[in-house]
Amino acid sequence: MATPVNVITGALGSGKTTTILSLLRHKPAEQRWAVLVNEAGRVGIDGAMLEGLAAGEGLRDGIPGSAGSAVDGVVIREVPGGCMCCVAGLPSQLALVDLLRRAKPDRLLVEPTGLGHPAAILDQIRALGDSVELRATIALVDPRNLADPRFLEHETFEDQAQLADVLVATHDDVVNDDERARFVAWAESFFPAKSGVLRIEEGALDPAWLDAPRAARAARHPEAHRASGSSAEHEHGHDHDHDHAHDHDHAHDHDHAHAHAHDHDHDHAHVHDHDHVPETLPEPMLGAPLRLASEGLGHATCGWVFHRDEVFDEDALVALFRRRDLPARAKGVLRVSSGPASGDVPYLAFNRSGDGLRVRPIAYRGESRVELIARDDEPQPWDEVERALLEARLVD
């Protein structure tokens, strides 16, 4: 029987991870779902974040049962290191095949990087033949971005919307009436018409939309994803001096809602393939994090992986993620000392997008990880951030 597959696209910060987590909360209890997460950077934050939040809410990975049995749970697999259809093309194709073979899911959700063009990703799925059935493609859009001509003219974003069967406006709790009206007018301009034009907040997408009607849709810029190459480097704790200024007015949404609400039992079995970095890399050392940088698709990314025994001061991390010289997209999962957000949970997830910062407990366990994504025309204060991270450590 063919496995239903949905591709959930959206620009950086549009709310893909939050929406997928909501979908997993509301999946049929008797079904087993799998998620393939592709990330622009090489560190791999979204998969770890999604896995940790899902585990903290009682969604669990489980070893596939014998033929005919139904096992509750979610299996998550990451392909970091670039757009699925370009830099990570072969790894992502192998990951798709392996995930379907091992997990035998009742549904597969594919979350490409926000920098990735959807046309070739959809082709990769179609190439799997009769083993899969491509269902509705869903594009998430932050309506506030539609006021920026650069955003509307970006070829990848345009085709994310063009190829979507369902267009979803996210962050509806913080947008204004003009932004809502602009989104609806823009969404209704596409041909063929979308199967759905929706508005949601906190990622609350009804799973029924995963089976919305599909239509034949052609990309307007099918070669756009091939236009940018990429390069990558990794190093241990080098100290360089660059002075960047980047002035934004950042709001801070410090979310403590889940501080004590979950049972964090991690004795269950995992099928999650924790492929956070695709190449063989040295182990990070105490006081000397592994630094991974890459460029391509009009963006630069830099991430750090810390030794799992490193512990950080929560207040120092919050101050770091609120810094004005950071690019608008920054995220991390870090081990912290007990603080106001962490309660008795030793790891926190940090997610900064645009003007908002969300901090919440997470059931992830592993190395602390941080990643920043900047446009080519934005400052890239990698060295300053590394120094701040090192200073935030609690050293005996």
N, C-alpha and C positions, 0 to 999 in steps of 0.2 A: 504494500500500500504506500502511495506517495506521501512524503512528509510535507505538510504545508510550510512554506517559508515566506516570511515577511521581511522586507528591508525597511528600516526606519532611519531616514536621513534627517539632516538639519545642520545648520551652520554651528560653529563653535559657540557653546553657551546657550543653545536653543532649548535645552532641557531633555536631551535624549535619554540620559541615564536615569533621571527622575521618572520619566514616562515609562521606560522599560520596567523599572522597579514596581511601579503601580500596576502595570499589566501582569507582572508575576504574582502580585498579591491577589489578583482576581482571576487567575487561571483556574479552570476546572480542577477540583481537588484530585480527581482520578487521573489526570494527565501529567505527563513528564515533559517539560519544556527545556530547550537548550538555547543559549545565547552565544553568538560569536561577536566579540567586540574588537574592532579595529581602531587603533589609535595613531595619531600623527607622530607623537614622540616615541622614544625607545624605552622609556622607563615602564610604562604600563600602569596607569593610575585608575582609569575607568573600570577595568575589569576587577581589580582589587576592591575598588569602592563598591561596585555593584554586588560582588560576592559577599563582602562584609556586611552591607546593609541588608541583603537578602537573608543572610544567616541570622542577623540580629532580630529579624522579624519573624523567625520561625520557618522561613523557606529553607529547605536544606538540599544539599547535594546528596545523591545516593548512588550506590553501585547498581547498574542496570539489573533488573530481575531476570529470571529465566523466561523463556518464550511463553507468551500468553499472560504473564503476570503484570500487574500495574503497580508502579512504584512512584509515590509522590516525590516531587523534588524538582530541582533546577540544576542544570549543568552549565557552567560558564567557561568559555575558552577565549583567550586573548591572542590577537596578532598585532603586536606593537611594531613601530618602526616605519610608518608611512601609509599612504593610501593603499587599500587592498589591491586595487587594479594596477598599481605601478610598482612602487618599491617593494611591497609585501605580496605581490601577485602570486608567486608560487607557494609561499608559506600559507597564504590564506586559502588557496585552492586545496592544499593538503589538509588544512585545518577543517574545512568544510566537510570533506570526505570522511576524515577520521572522526569528527564529532558526530556525524550521522551514523557511522558504523558502530561506534562504541556506546553512544548514549541512547540510540534508537528513540529519539524524541517524538512526541505527538505533534510538536510544533517547534520550528526553529526561527528565532528572531536574529536578524543580522543588523548590527549597529556599525556602519562605516564611520571613519573619521569625518568630522565636519568639513575637512579640506578635500574630501574625496568626491570625484565625479561619479554619479550613480550608474551611468550607462554600462560601463565595463563590469561593474559589480553585478548588475542584473544579468549580464551575459555569462559571467562565471557561474551563477546559479542555474541558468538555463542549460549550461553545458553539462550539468549533472544528469540530465536526461529524465527518464521516467521515475527515478528515485525520489524526485521532489516535485511539488506543485507550487508554482509561484503565485502567492496571494497578493492582496493589496499592498502597494508601496505607499508609505506614509511619510510625509515631510513635515517636520516641526519648524515653526517660524516664530521668532520673537517680533511682534508687530512694531516694536520701537525701532527696529533696524530699517524698516521700510521708508523712513524719512531720510535715509542716507543714500544719495545717488550712487556712491561707490558700491554700496551693498547690492542695490538693484541691478547694477551693471556687471556684477561679478558673474562670469560664465558658469562656474560650478554651482553657485547658489541658484542661478536662473534655471539650470537643468534639474537641480534637486526638486524645485517646484514644478517644472514642466513635466517630469516623468512620474510625479506622485499621483496616485489615485485619490488620496485624501490629504487635504491641507489642514494643518492644525495650528492655530494661534496659541502659543503658550504664554505663561505669566499673565493670565487675564486678570489676576487680582491686583496688578500694579500698572496696567496700561490705562490710558484715558479714552474717552469716547472718540476723539479724533483719530487716535491710533487704531481703534477697533474698526471704525468706518473705512480707514485707508486699507486695512487688511482685507476686509470683505470685498471692496471694489477691485482690489488687485487680484484676489483669489478668483473672482468671477470673470476675470478677463481671459482666462485660459480656454483653449479649445484642443481637444474635446473637454467638455465641462467635467469638473471633479465629481467624484461620487459623494464626497462630503467636504464641507467647509465648516470647521469646528473651532470653538474657543474652549480652552481648558486652563485650570490653575493647579499647581502642585502635581502636574503630570497625570491628572486623573482622566485618562483616556479609556473609554468603554471598550473592552476587548472585542465586542461585536464588530467594530470597525476594521479589525484585522481581516475580516471576510467580506469587506465591501466589494462591489463590482469593479472589475478591472476593464480598462479600455486600451486600445493600441495607441501608444504615445511615442512620438519621435523626439529625440534630444535635439535642441537647437545648436548645441556646440559639442558634438560627439567627440571631437579630438582635444577638447580643452584639458582633459586630465593628463595628456601627454606633453603639454607645453612646458612644464616645469620639472627639472631634474631634482636630485637631492644628494646631499652629502652628509656624512656622519663622522663623528669622532668621539672617543671616550678617553677619560683621563682620571687620575686620582688627585683631588684636592689641590689643584694648581692655583696660585694667587696672582691675578693680574689686576691692573688698575685701569678702570674706565669710568668716566664720570658722565652719567646720563641724567637728564632732567625730564620728567614726564608728569604733567600736572593734570590731575583729575579730581573731581569731588566724589568721594566714595561713600556710599551708605553702607551700613554694617548690620546685617541680619544675623544675629548670633543665636542660633536655634538650639535650645536646650530641651526640646520636647521629648526626646527619647532617652534622657539621661539614666532613668531607672526602670524603664518599662519592659525590658526584655530579659529573657533567660539566655545567657550566653554560654551554651553548652556546646563544646566543639569536639566531642568524642565520636561524632558520627563520621562515616566514611566519606571521602571526597573523590569525585571523578574529575574535579577541576584541574586542568593542565596549566600549571602556573608559569606559562611561558612569557614572563614579563619582558625579558630581553631575548631577541632571537639569536644573537651570536654568543659564543663562549666568552665570558668576561671574568676578570678576577674578582674574588670576594672583596667586598668593602671592608676596610679595617676601622677599628675604633679611632675616631678623630680624622679619618681620611676617607670621605665618601667617594663612591664611584660617580663620576660626572659624565653624562651622556648628552651630546648635542647633535643636532641635525638641522639641515636647511632644505627647503623645497616647497613647491606649491604656493609660493609667495609668502611663506612664513618661516620663522626660525623657532626651534624648540630647544629647551635645555632642561635636563632632569638630573636628580641626585638620588642615589640609593645608599642608605646608611646601614651600618652593621646593626643587626637586630637587637643588640644589647644597648644601643644608644637610647637615652631617654631625654625628652625635651620639656622645657618650661612652657606651659600652655599660654600664659600671658604674652611671652616673647613671640610665640608663633602667631598669635592673633595680631600683634602689632606688625609683624613682618608681612602677613597677608593683606594688611590694610595699607601698606606703604604706597605712596603716590607714584613712585618711580617704577612700580611693577607694571607689566603689560596687563591688559584687561582680563586675560585668561590665566588663572593660576589655580593649582589644585594639589592636594597631597593627602596621604594617610600616614600619620605619625604616632609613635608611642609617646605618651605624655605622663607627667606626674599627676596625681590627683588634683583636680581643680574644679571650678564651678561648672564647666560643661561636661567634664569627663565623669564626675561622680565616681563610681567604682569600676568604670570601663577604661582600660589603660590605653586605648587608641582613639584618636579623633580623625574625622574626615574634614578637610578644608576644601571648599569649593567657591572660588571667586570668579564671577562672570560679570563683566561690565562694572556697574556701580555696587553690586551686592556681594556680600561675603556670607556664606553659610557654614557654620561649624556644628558638627554633631557627632555623638559617639558612634563607633562602628565596631562590628564584631570581627574585623580583619585581624589577623595575627601574622606578623612577618617583618621584613625589613621596612623601616620608615622610608617613604618615597615622596618626592616633591617634583612637580613639573610645571614649567611656564611655557606659554606659547605666545609669540609676538609676531605681528605683521612685519614685513620687511622694512616698513617705514616707521616702526615703533622702536623706542629704545630697548636695548637688550642688556639689562644690568646683571648679567649672570654672576660676575665676580662679587658684586656687592651682596647679592642674595646668598651666595655661598658663605661669605663671611658672617652674615646675620644668622644663618642656620647653625654654623659652628658655635657662634656665641650663645645660641639658644639652648645648647645641650646642657644637661645637668651632669657635671663632672665630679666624681668622688674626690 
